[in-house]
Amino acid sequence: MEQTKEFYQAWDHFMLYASMASVAVAVGILLYHEMKIAQIKEYKDRYDYVNLHEVRFFWYAVVAMLIAGMFYGNTVLSHKIEESKTSWFYVRIFITVCMAIIGYVIFSNLVKIYYPRVLERRLNKLRNKPRISPEGNVMRKLDESEENHHLDAGQMAEEDVHSVDYDVWLDDKTGYKKIEKYYAYQHAEECAECG
């Protein structure tokens, strides 16, 4: 009996440390992603990086948290399992694995369906943040009617078929302009009518 008690205590410690390590991995993934974003100077480059990588890094962090929950679940009610039969030990493992699988399915759908709304707001902030010209002046983003004067025929044709959207930023003091290209097919946009 003493040997099994030591086994259960060792098991609980191992599962607890594995749970903490998984939480640390999840936090590390998110911090790494945010540090990569902070290192990118240009807002357009930040936009592209966030657009391509944020959902993936967020999903990795969610999976790490699910694994942490599974490990932590294997420490619950250990004193009851010590007192009862060993079969409850295996039942607990089975239940925590099943709960992790259910959590995986639920959070997978949440990340695919609801997180893009959060991502879209972040992308809009990056896209509309005022740019600074090389001379240090705050640039103005031109509206659709103004920007057509600064785009060539090929760029306007791309905008007409909605495959690409261009933003034109203009420094009114020096006349410096910056044209940024955004691909419309890389992410879904929310319908104004149905949401």
Accessible surface in RSA format (square Angstrom, percent):
REM  Atomic radii and reference values for relative SASA: ProtOr
REM  Chains: A
REM  Algorithm: Lee & Richards
REM  Probe-radius: 1.40
REM  Slices: 20
REM RES _ NUM      All-atoms   Total-Side   Main-Chain    Non-polar    All polar
REM                ABS   REL    ABS   REL    ABS   REL    ABS   REL    ABS   REL
RES MET A   1   167.10  86.5 121.98  80.7  45.12 107.4 100.37  85.3  66.72  88.4
RES GLU A   2   117.11  67.2 112.50  85.1   4.61  11.0  55.75 107.8  61.37  50.1
RES GLN A   3   148.55  83.1 142.90 104.4   5.65  13.5  46.58  99.2 101.97  77.3
RES THR A   4    63.86  45.4  62.88  63.8   0.98   2.3  59.41  79.8   4.45   6.7
RES LYS A   5    89.84  43.8  89.11  54.7   0.73   1.7  33.15  29.8  56.68  60.4
RES GLU A   6   101.24  58.1  96.47  73.0   4.77  11.4  33.40  64.6  67.84  55.4
RES PHE A   7   101.39  50.7  95.42  59.1   5.97  15.5 101.11  61.3   0.28   0.8
RES TYR A   8    11.17   5.2  11.02   6.3   0.15   0.4   6.51   4.9   4.66   5.7
RES GLN A   9    83.73  46.8  81.95  59.9   1.77   4.2  23.77  50.6  59.95  45.5
RES ALA A  10    60.90  56.0  50.06  77.3  10.83  24.6  56.63  79.7   4.27  11.3
RES TRP A  11    53.06  21.3  48.63  23.5   4.43  10.4  52.54  28.0   0.52   0.8
RES ASP A  12    32.02  22.4  30.97  30.8   1.05   2.5  15.66  36.9  16.35  16.3
RES HIS A  13   103.71  56.7 103.12  71.7   0.59   1.5  72.41  74.6  31.30  36.4
RES PHE A  14   125.96  63.0 122.00  75.6   3.96  10.3 125.51  76.1   0.45   1.3
RES MET A  15    11.61   6.0  11.61   7.7   0.00   0.0  11.41   9.7   0.20   0.3
RES LEU A  16    69.59  38.8  69.59  49.8   0.00   0.0  69.59  48.9   0.00   0.0
RES TYR A  17   135.10  63.1 130.64  74.3   4.46  11.6  89.80  67.5  45.30  55.8
RES ALA A  18    17.36  16.0   8.88  13.7   8.48  19.3  15.98  22.5   1.38   3.7
RES SER A  19     9.89   8.4   9.89  13.2   0.00   0.0   0.23   0.5   9.66  13.5
RES MET A  20    99.48  51.5  92.73  61.4   6.75  16.1  56.05  47.7  43.42  57.5
RES ALA A  21    55.82  51.3  47.75  73.7   8.06  18.3  54.62  76.9   1.20   3.2
RES SER A  22    13.67  11.5  10.34  13.8   3.32   7.7   4.78  10.2   8.88  12.4
RES VAL A  23    57.22  37.6  57.22  51.8   0.00   0.0  57.22  49.7   0.00   0.0
RES ALA A  24    63.77  58.6  48.89  75.4  14.89  33.9  56.03  78.9   7.75  20.5
RES VAL A  25    83.28  54.8  76.28  69.1   7.00  16.9  82.43  71.6   0.85   2.3
RES ALA A  26     2.41   2.2   2.39   3.7   0.02   0.0   2.41   3.4   0.00   0.0
RES VAL A  27    73.92  48.6  73.31  66.4   0.61   1.5  73.90  64.2   0.03   0.1
RES GLY A  28    33.52  41.3   0.00   N/A  33.52  41.3  29.26  80.3   4.26   9.5
RES ILE A  29    37.32  21.2  33.35  24.8   3.97   9.6  36.47  26.3   0.85   2.3
RES LEU A  30    71.06  39.6  70.73  50.6   0.33   0.8  70.95  49.8   0.11   0.3
RES LEU A  31   102.74  57.2 102.73  73.5   0.02   0.0 102.74  72.2   0.00   0.0
RES TYR A  32   106.70  49.8 104.22  59.3   2.48   6.4  75.40  56.7  31.30  38.6
RES HIS A  33     4.56   2.5   4.56   3.2   0.00   0.0   4.56   4.7   0.00   0.0
RES GLU A  34    74.94  43.0  71.73  54.3   3.21   7.6  41.35  80.0  33.59  27.4
RES MET A  35   114.47  59.3 112.43  74.4   2.03   4.8  84.02  71.4  30.44  40.3
RES LYS A  36    74.22  36.2  73.03  44.8   1.19   2.8  20.07  18.1  54.15  57.7
RES ILE A  37    10.89   6.2  10.89   8.1   0.00   0.0  10.89   7.8   0.00   0.0
RES ALA A  38    66.53  61.2  49.49  76.4  17.04  38.8  53.74  75.7  12.79  33.9
RES GLN A  39   121.25  67.8 100.36  73.3  20.89  49.7  41.13  87.5  80.12  60.8
RES ILE A  40    38.77  22.1  34.24  25.5   4.54  10.9  38.77  27.9   0.00   0.0
RES LYS A  41   170.75  83.3 149.90  92.0  20.85  49.6 104.37  93.9  66.38  70.7
RES GLU A  42    80.48  46.2  77.29  58.5   3.19   7.6  31.81  61.5  48.68  39.7
RES TYR A  43    53.75  25.1  52.79  30.0   0.96   2.5  17.68  13.3  36.07  44.5
RES LYS A  44    31.85  15.5  31.73  19.5   0.12   0.3  24.68  22.2   7.17   7.6
RES ASP A  45    71.76  50.3  67.87  67.6   3.88   9.2  14.99  35.3  56.77  56.6
RES ARG A  46    53.34  22.4  53.34  27.2   0.00   0.0   0.03   0.0  53.30  32.3
RES TYR A  47     7.97   3.7   7.97   4.5   0.00   0.0   3.87   2.9   4.10   5.1
RES ASP A  48    45.93  32.2  45.46  45.3   0.47   1.1  20.96  49.3  24.97  24.9
RES TYR A  49    31.30  14.6  26.95  15.3   4.35  11.3  28.86  21.7   2.43   3.0
RES VAL A  50     0.02   0.0   0.00   0.0   0.02   0.1   0.00   0.0   0.02   0.1
RES ASN A  51    17.33  11.9   1.40   1.4  15.92  38.3   0.27   0.7  17.06  16.5
RES LEU A  52   107.22  59.7  82.45  59.0  24.77  62.3  84.81  59.6  22.41  60.3
RES HIS A  53    49.03  26.8  49.03  34.1   0.00   0.0  31.21  32.2  17.82  20.7
RES GLU A  54     8.69   5.0   8.49   6.4   0.21   0.5   2.61   5.0   6.09   5.0
RES VAL A  55    51.73  34.0  51.11  46.3   0.62   1.5  51.11  44.4   0.62   1.7
RES ARG A  56   101.34  42.5  94.67  48.3   6.67  15.9  47.11  64.4  54.23  32.9
RES PHE A  57    27.48  13.7  27.48  17.0   0.00   0.0  27.48  16.7   0.00   0.0
RES PHE A  58    60.42  30.2  59.96  37.1   0.45   1.2  60.00  36.4   0.42   1.2
RES TRP A  59    45.78  18.4  45.78  22.2   0.00   0.0  29.04  15.5  16.75  27.2
RES TYR A  60   100.24  46.8  96.62  55.0   3.62   9.4  67.59  50.8  32.65  40.2
RES ALA A  61     3.78   3.5   3.60   5.5   0.18   0.4   3.78   5.3   0.00   0.0
RES VAL A  62    22.07  14.5  20.19  18.3   1.89   4.5  21.94  19.1   0.13   0.4
RES VAL A  63    39.01  25.7  39.01  35.3   0.00   0.0  39.01  33.9   0.00   0.0
RES ALA A  64     9.05   8.3   6.46  10.0   2.59   5.9   8.78  12.4   0.27   0.7
RES MET A  65    94.99  49.2  88.38  58.5   6.61  15.7  85.48  72.7   9.51  12.6
RES LEU A  66    29.54  16.5  25.33  18.1   4.21  10.6  27.52  19.3   2.02   5.4
RES ILE A  67    68.94  39.2  68.67  51.2   0.26   0.6  68.93  49.6   0.00   0.0
RES ALA A  68     3.71   3.4   3.41   5.3   0.30   0.7   3.62   5.1   0.09   0.2
RES GLY A  69    44.18  54.5   0.00   N/A  44.18  54.5  34.78  95.5   9.40  21.0
RES MET A  70    45.61  23.6  40.20  26.6   5.41  12.9  37.48  31.9   8.13  10.8
RES PHE A  71    47.50  23.8  47.50  29.4   0.00   0.0  47.50  28.8   0.00   0.0
RES TYR A  72   118.36  55.3 118.36  67.3   0.00   0.0  70.36  52.9  48.01  59.2
RES GLY A  73    16.30  20.1   0.00   N/A  16.30  20.1  14.08  38.6   2.22   5.0
RES ASN A  74     7.83   5.4   7.83   7.6   0.00   0.0   0.00   0.0   7.83   7.6
RES THR A  75    25.96  18.5  13.65  13.8  12.31  29.3   9.67  13.0  16.29  24.6
RES VAL A  76    71.28  46.9  65.15  59.0   6.13  14.8  70.66  61.4   0.62   1.7
RES LEU A  77   106.96  59.6  99.22  71.0   7.74  19.5  99.25  69.7   7.71  20.8
RES SER A  78    10.27   8.7   8.25  11.0   2.01   4.6   8.72  18.6   1.55   2.2
RES HIS A  79   108.55  59.3 105.38  73.2   3.17   8.1  76.56  78.9  31.98  37.2
RES LYS A  80   116.23  56.7 113.63  69.7   2.60   6.2  60.29  54.3  55.94  59.6
RES ILE A  81    11.52   6.6  11.26   8.4   0.26   0.6  11.47   8.3   0.05   0.1
RES GLU A  82    35.76  20.5  30.03  22.7   5.73  13.6   5.25  10.2  30.50  24.9
RES GLU A  83   131.57  75.5  99.37  75.2  32.20  76.7  44.12  85.3  87.45  71.4
RES SER A  84    54.19  45.8  30.06  40.1  24.12  55.6  38.78  82.6  15.41  21.6
RES LYS A  85   155.40  75.8 148.01  90.8   7.39  17.6  98.87  89.0  56.53  60.2
RES THR A  86    75.23  53.5  71.00  72.0   4.24  10.1  42.24  56.7  32.99  49.9
RES SER A  87    62.14  52.5  55.66  74.3   6.48  14.9  46.79  99.6  15.35  21.5
RES TRP A  88   138.62  55.6 137.69  66.6   0.93   2.2 115.89  61.8  22.73  36.9
RES PHE A  89     8.85   4.4   8.85   5.5   0.00   0.0   8.85   5.4   0.00   0.0
RES TYR A  90   137.61  64.2 133.07  75.7   4.54  11.8  92.35  69.4  45.26  55.8
RES VAL A  91    57.27  37.7  55.01  49.8   2.25   5.4  57.20  49.7   0.07   0.2
RES ARG A  92    20.98   8.8  18.04   9.2   2.93   7.0  20.22  27.6   0.75   0.5
RES ILE A  93    49.95  28.4  49.95  37.2   0.00   0.0  49.95  36.0   0.00   0.0
RES PHE A  94   137.19  68.6 133.18  82.5   4.01  10.4 137.09  83.1   0.10   0.3
RES ILE A  95    91.13  51.9  90.29  67.3   0.84   2.0  91.13  65.6   0.00   0.0
RES THR A  96    13.91   9.9  12.08  12.2   1.83   4.4  13.22  17.8   0.69   1.0
RES VAL A  97    60.05  39.5  60.02  54.3   0.03   0.1  60.02  52.2   0.03   0.1
RES CYS A  98    41.00  31.0  39.47  44.0   1.53   3.6  17.78  45.0  23.22  25.0
RES MET A  99   118.10  61.2 111.56  73.8   6.54  15.6  91.88  78.1  26.21  34.7
RES ALA A 100    20.50  18.8  12.98  20.0   7.52  17.1  18.38  25.9   2.12   5.6
RES ILE A 101   103.37  58.8 101.80  75.8   1.56   3.8 103.33  74.4   0.04   0.1
RES ILE A 102    92.11  52.4  90.21  67.2   1.90   4.6  92.11  66.3   0.00   0.0
RES GLY A 103    10.59  13.1   0.00   N/A  10.59  13.1  10.39  28.5   0.20   0.4
RES TYR A 104   105.90  49.4 105.90  60.3   0.00   0.0  66.89  50.3  39.01  48.1
RES VAL A 105    81.64  53.7  80.00  72.4   1.64   4.0  81.39  70.7   0.25   0.7
RES ILE A 106    90.56  51.5  86.97  64.8   3.59   8.7  89.88  64.7   0.68   1.8
RES PHE A 107    84.40  42.2  84.40  52.3   0.00   0.0  84.40  51.2   0.00   0.0
RES SER A 108    16.08  13.6  14.76  19.7   1.31   3.0   4.86  10.4  11.21  15.7
RES ASN A 109    72.64  50.1  72.56  70.1   0.08   0.2  14.27  34.4  58.36  56.4
RES LEU A 110    71.08  39.6  69.52  49.7   1.56   3.9  69.88  49.1   1.20   3.2
RES VAL A 111     8.48   5.6   7.65   6.9   0.83   2.0   8.45   7.3   0.03   0.1
RES LYS A 112   144.61  70.5 124.17  76.2  20.44  48.7  80.68  72.6  63.93  68.1
RES ILE A 113   105.32  59.9  92.20  68.7  13.12  31.6  95.96  69.1   9.36  25.4
RES TYR A 114   118.84  55.5 116.63  66.4   2.22   5.8  70.43  52.9  48.41  59.7
RES TYR A 115    30.67  14.3  27.69  15.8   2.98   7.8  20.50  15.4  10.18  12.5
RES PRO A 116    48.85  35.6  45.47  41.5   3.37  12.3  45.98  38.0   2.87  17.8
RES ARG A 117   112.15  47.1 106.27  54.2   5.87  14.0  32.15  43.9  79.99  48.5
RES VAL A 118    69.29  45.6  68.40  61.9   0.89   2.1  68.40  59.4   0.89   2.4
RES LEU A 119    11.14   6.2  10.57   7.6   0.57   1.4  11.14   7.8   0.00   0.0
RES GLU A 120    33.11  19.0  32.80  24.8   0.31   0.7  21.80  42.2  11.30   9.2
RES ARG A 121   145.51  61.1 142.61  72.7   2.90   6.9  67.81  92.7  77.70  47.1
RES ARG A 122    66.38  27.9  63.15  32.2   3.23   7.7  31.48  43.0  34.90  21.2
RES LEU A 123     0.66   0.4   0.66   0.5   0.00   0.0   0.66   0.5   0.00   0.0
RES ASN A 124    68.17  47.0  67.55  65.3   0.62   1.5  15.76  37.9  52.41  50.7
RES LYS A 125   155.41  75.8 145.19  89.1  10.22  24.3  94.69  85.2  60.72  64.7
RES LEU A 126    17.30   9.6  17.05  12.2   0.25   0.6  17.30  12.1   0.00   0.0
RES ARG A 127    33.92  14.2  33.92  17.3   0.00   0.0   6.69   9.1  27.22  16.5
RES ASN A 128    76.16  52.5  61.23  59.2  14.93  35.9  25.62  61.7  50.54  48.8
RES LYS A 129    93.97  45.8  89.47  54.9   4.51  10.7  43.91  39.5  50.06  53.3
RES PRO A 130    71.94  52.4  67.58  61.6   4.36  15.8  67.58  55.8   4.36  27.1
RES ARG A 131     5.68   2.4   4.76   2.4   0.92   2.2   5.57   7.6   0.12   0.1
RES ILE A 132   103.38  58.8  77.60  57.8  25.78  62.1  77.60  55.9  25.78  70.0
RES SER A 133     4.06   3.4   0.00   0.0   4.06   9.3   0.04   0.1   4.01   5.6
RES PRO A 134    99.47  72.5  54.12  49.3  45.34 164.8  68.23  56.3  31.24 194.1
RES GLU A 135   106.97  61.4  70.82  53.6  36.15  86.1  44.82  86.7  62.15  50.7
RES GLY A 136    50.67  62.5   0.00   N/A  50.67  62.5  25.12  68.9  25.55  57.2
RES ASN A 137    30.89  21.3  26.96  26.1   3.92   9.4   5.86  14.1  25.03  24.2
RES VAL A 138   102.04  67.1  80.51  72.9  21.53  51.9  80.51  70.0  21.53  58.4
RES MET A 139     5.28   2.7   0.16   0.1   5.12  12.2   0.49   0.4   4.80   6.4
RES ARG A 140   100.13  42.0  94.34  48.1   5.79  13.8  63.29  86.5  36.84  22.3
RES LYS A 141    71.97  35.1  51.80  31.8  20.16  48.0  35.90  32.3  36.06  38.4
RES LEU A 142     6.08   3.4   2.37   1.7   3.71   9.3   2.37   1.7   3.71  10.0
RES ASP A 143    83.24  58.3  73.17  72.8  10.08  23.8  44.72 105.3  38.52  38.4
RES GLU A 144   103.85  59.6 101.01  76.4   2.84   6.8  66.02 127.7  37.82  30.9
RES SER A 145    78.45  66.3  64.65  86.3  13.80  31.8  54.27 115.6  24.18  33.9
RES GLU A 146    64.04  36.8  62.35  47.2   1.68   4.0  28.54  55.2  35.50  29.0
RES GLU A 147     2.20   1.3   2.20   1.7   0.00   0.0   0.00   0.0   2.20   1.8
RES ASN A 148    65.23  45.0  58.74  56.8   6.49  15.6  13.38  32.2  51.85  50.1
RES HIS A 149   157.32  86.0 121.19  84.2  36.13  92.4  82.72  85.3  74.60  86.8
RES HIS A 150    55.57  30.4  44.33  30.8  11.24  28.7  30.31  31.2  25.25  29.4
RES LEU A 151    12.59   7.0   0.00   0.0  12.59  31.6   1.10   0.8  11.49  30.9
RES ASP A 152    86.32  60.5  75.21  74.9  11.11  26.3  45.52 107.1  40.79  40.7
RES ALA A 153    79.48  73.1  67.75 104.6  11.73  26.7  69.19  97.4  10.29  27.3
RES GLY A 154    46.10  56.9   0.00   N/A  46.10  56.9  38.50 105.6   7.61  17.0
RES GLN A 155    39.59  22.1  38.94  28.5   0.65   1.6   7.94  16.9  31.66  24.0
RES MET A 156    67.04  34.7  66.47  44.0   0.57   1.4  56.50  48.0  10.55  14.0
RES ALA A 157    54.42  50.0  49.39  76.2   5.03  11.4  52.66  74.2   1.75   4.6
RES GLU A 158    55.41  31.8  53.85  40.7   1.56   3.7  22.91  44.3  32.51  26.5
RES GLU A 159    22.79  13.1  15.28  11.6   7.52  17.9  10.06  19.5  12.74  10.4
RES ASP A 160   109.26  76.5  87.03  86.6  22.23  52.6  28.66  67.5  80.60  80.4
RES VAL A 161   109.19  71.8  83.55  75.6  25.64  61.8  89.66  77.9  19.52  53.0
RES HIS A 162   145.77  79.7 132.02  91.8  13.76  35.2  91.22  94.0  54.55  63.5
RES SER A 163    45.51  38.5  40.44  54.0   5.07  11.7  38.18  81.3   7.33  10.3
RES VAL A 164     8.18   5.4   6.08   5.5   2.10   5.1   6.24   5.4   1.94   5.3
RES ASP A 165    43.42  30.4  43.42  43.2   0.00   0.0  17.49  41.2  25.93  25.9
RES TYR A 166     9.35   4.4   9.35   5.3   0.00   0.0   3.83   2.9   5.52   6.8
RES ASP A 167     4.05   2.8   4.05   4.0   0.00   0.0   0.00   0.0   4.05   4.0
RES VAL A 168     0.00   0.0   0.00   0.0   0.00   0.0   0.00   0.0   0.00   0.0
RES TRP A 169     5.61   2.3   5.61   2.7   0.00   0.0   5.61   3.0   0.00   0.0
RES LEU A 170    29.79  16.6  29.57  21.2   0.22   0.6  29.57  20.8   0.22   0.6
RES ASP A 171     0.96   0.7   0.96   1.0   0.00   0.0   0.00   0.0   0.96   1.0
RES ASP A 172    91.35  64.0  60.07  59.8  31.28  74.0  35.40  83.3  55.95  55.8
RES LYS A 173   170.43  83.1 131.41  80.6  39.02  92.9  89.06  80.2  81.36  86.7
RES THR A 174    71.56  50.9  33.63  34.1  37.93  90.4  42.03  56.4  29.53  44.6
RES GLY A 175    49.30  60.8   0.00   N/A  49.30  60.8  28.47  78.1  20.82  46.6
RES TYR A 176    87.29  40.8  78.03  44.4   9.26  24.1  57.52  43.2  29.77  36.7
RES LYS A 177    89.12  43.5  72.92  44.7  16.19  38.6  47.00  42.3  42.12  44.9
RES LYS A 178    51.32  25.0  47.31  29.0   4.01   9.5  39.64  35.7  11.68  12.4
RES ILE A 179    59.79  34.0  29.70  22.1  30.09  72.5  29.70  21.4  30.09  81.7
RES GLU A 180     5.54   3.2   2.83   2.1   2.70   6.4   5.40  10.4   0.14   0.1
RES LYS A 181    71.73  35.0  68.32  41.9   3.40   8.1  33.14  29.8  38.59  41.1
RES TYR A 182     4.55   2.1   3.63   2.1   0.92   2.4   4.53   3.4   0.02   0.0
RES TYR A 183    80.66  37.7  75.31  42.9   5.34  13.9  45.04  33.8  35.62  43.9
RES ALA A 184    37.34  34.3  22.70  35.0  14.64  33.3  27.70  39.0   9.64  25.5
RES TYR A 185   158.56  74.0 124.17  70.6  34.39  89.5 105.23  79.1  53.33  65.7
RES GLN A 186    67.71  37.9  35.65  26.1  32.06  76.3  12.91  27.5  54.80  41.6
RES HIS A 187    35.19  19.2  20.19  14.0  15.00  38.4  26.70  27.5   8.48   9.9
RES ALA A 188    88.22  81.1  63.06  97.3  25.16  57.2  72.22 101.7  16.00  42.4
RES GLU A 189   117.38  67.4  90.06  68.1  27.32  65.1  29.45  57.0  87.93  71.8
RES GLU A 190   112.71  64.7  78.78  59.6  33.93  80.8  33.93  65.6  78.78  64.3
RES CYS A 191    61.54  46.6  48.43  54.0  13.12  30.8  30.36  76.9  31.19  33.6
RES ALA A 192   111.13 102.2  65.67 101.3  45.46 103.4  76.69 108.0  34.44  91.2
RES GLU A 193   170.73  98.0 131.31  99.3  39.42  93.9  51.86 100.3 118.87  97.1
RES CYS A 194   113.45  85.8  73.71  82.2  39.73  93.4  47.43 120.2  66.02  71.2
RES GLY A 195    44.19  54.5   0.00   N/A  44.19  54.5  27.95  76.7  16.24  36.4
END  Absolute sums over single chains surface
CHAIN  1 A    12699.5      10971.8       1727.8       8253.4       4446.2
END  Absolute sums over all chains
TOTAL         12699.5      10971.8       1727.8       8253.4       4446.2
